[in-house]
Amino acid sequence: MTNQTSPDPVLAGFRKSIDNIDAALIHMLAERFRITKAVGEYKATTNLPASDPGREERQIARLRTLATEADLDPEFSEKFIRFVIDEVIRHHMQAKNGK
């Protein structure tokens, strides 16, 4: 039986790594959204459409390949990037509508 008062050092090491990766993901997403915000503002001022379905499909295909090469489930990677793309499009539509 393990002692609940003293943490498992192996588990603590794994969790520290996970926490660091999570922090990096948040910072990377924040940077990505800063850039896509600028894209949305540009699209709004130049009267370009909020979405580009062709580019989105090329990106999804590219990221699915990268996921496979990285031994990450490509279905998961597609769901994740589609969620991000949908959020970006929502922001672009808000910029276009002046909200």
N, C-alpha and C positions, 0 to 999 in steps of 0.2 A: 504494500500500500504506500502511495506517495504522500509526502508531507505537504499539506496545503499551505503552510506558512512560508516555506522556502521555494521560490520559483525554480522551475526547471531551466537550467542555463541553455540547453539546446533549443528548447521552445522559445525562450526569451530572445535568443539570437535570430531565429527565424522571424519572429514577430518584429524585431527591430528592422530587419531587412525589408519586410513587407511594409512597415510604416514609412520607411525611406522611399520605397518605390511609389507608394500611394501619394506622398507629398510631391514627388517628381511629376507624377501624372497630373495632379491638380495644377501645378505650375505650367506644365506643357499645354494643358487644355486652356488655361487662362490666356496664354500667349497666342494660341491658335484662334481663340475668340476675339482677341484684340485685332488680329490681322483680318479675320473675316468681317469684323465690324467695319473696318476701313474699306473692305471690298464692297460691303453693302451700301455704305455711304457713296462710294464711287458709282456703283450701279444706279443708285437713286438719282444722282446728279446728272448722269449720262443717259438716263432713261433706258437702261438695260434690264432685262427680266431678272427677277429675284432668284430664279433657279436655272440651271443648265443641265438638263437631264443627260445629255451625251457625256459631259465631263463627269457627272456623278457616277454613271455606269462604268466609265473607264477607271475612275478612282477605286470603285468597289472591286473591279476585276484585279487591279494592281495590288490592292491591299489583301485580297483573298490569296493571291500568289505569295505575297510576303508572309502572310500568316502560315500558309502551308510550309514554306521554307523555314520558318521559325518554330515549327512544330506546335502551332497554335490552331485551335479549331477554326477553320475558315468561316463556318456558320456563325460562330460567336463574333468573329471580327466583323463580318458583314452586318450583323444586328447592331453592333456597337457603332460602326461608322455611319450606318443609316440613321441612327438616333442623333448623332452629332450633325449630320447633314440636314436632317429635318429641323433641328434647332437653329442652325445657321440660316436656313431659308426663312424660318419664322422671323428671325431678326432682320433679314433683308427686306421682307415684306413690310415690317414695321417701319424701317428706314424709308422705304418707298412711299409709304402712306403718311410720313411725317410724324410718327408717334415715338 
